[in-house]
Amino acid sequence: MPLGLRACHTAQVGDYVIEGHVPAETIFRLLKEKPDVKGLGVPGMPVGSPGMEGPGAQPYTVYSYDRDGRTQVYQQMNP
């Protein structure tokens, strides 16, 4: 797990590691597309992400990361 993606929750879904408040629909997309990545992560606890709903929701980014720890934007979220 790249340092910048470490968060409060970690799960294994199939062959992927999910870190932080990643939306379910993004995980379903991951499982359908099966990209060659190790997993997905949302750094921190952005307001508007699953479990962090409330006033002041802000856009946030879901990142993918590979086995070498390289990250890239997987999906932009606009709650």
C-alpha positions in Angstrom: 0.0 0.0 0.0 1.6 3.3 -1.0 2.0 5.7 2.0 -0.1 8.4 0.4 -3.1 6.0 0.2 -3.2 4.6 3.7 -6.5 5.3 5.4 -8.7 4.0 8.1 -10.2 0.9 6.5 -8.7 -2.0 4.5 -10.5 -4.8 2.7 -9.7 -7.5 0.3 -12.2 -7.9 -2.5 -11.4 -10.8 -4.9 -7.7 -10.2 -5.8 -7.8 -6.5 -5.0 -7.0 -4.5 -1.9 -9.4 -1.6 -1.1 -8.2 1.1 1.2 -10.4 3.9 2.7 -13.8 5.1 1.7 -14.0 3.7 -1.8 -17.6 3.8 -3.1 -19.3 0.4 -3.8 -20.0 1.3 -7.4 -16.3 2.0 -8.0 -15.5 -1.4 -6.6 -18.1 -3.0 -8.8 -16.5 -1.2 -11.8 -13.0 -2.6 -10.7 -14.4 -6.1 -10.5 -16.0 -5.8 -13.9 -13.1 -4.2 -15.8 -10.3 -6.3 -14.0 -7.5 -3.8 -14.6 -3.9 -4.9 -13.8 -3.7 -3.1 -10.5 -3.2 -4.2 -6.9 -6.1 -2.2 -5.6 -7.8 1.1 -5.0 -7.6 3.8 -2.3 -9.1 7.0 -1.1 -6.7 8.9 1.1 -8.1 10.5 4.3 -11.7 10.6 5.1 -13.2 13.1 2.5 -16.6 14.5 3.3 -19.1 13.1 0.8 -17.4 9.7 0.6 -19.3 6.6 1.8 -19.7 6.8 5.5 -18.7 10.4 5.6 -21.9 11.9 4.1 -23.1 15.3 5.3 -23.1 19.0 4.6 -20.1 20.3 2.8 -19.5 17.3 0.6 -16.4 17.9 -1.7 -15.2 16.2 -4.8 -12.5 13.6 -4.1 -10.3 11.1 -6.0 -10.2 7.3 -6.0 -6.6 6.2 -7.0 -5.5 2.8 -8.3 -2.0 1.5 -7.4 0.1 -1.2 -8.9 2.4 -3.8 -7.3 5.3 -1.4 -7.4 3.3 1.3 -5.5 2.8 3.6 -8.5 -0.6 5.4 -8.3 -2.9 7.0 -10.9 -6.3 8.5 -10.9 -9.0 5.7 -11.3 -12.1 7.9 -10.8 -13.1 11.4 -9.8 -16.0 11.5 -7.4 -18.4 14.5 -7.2 -20.9 13.8 -4.4 
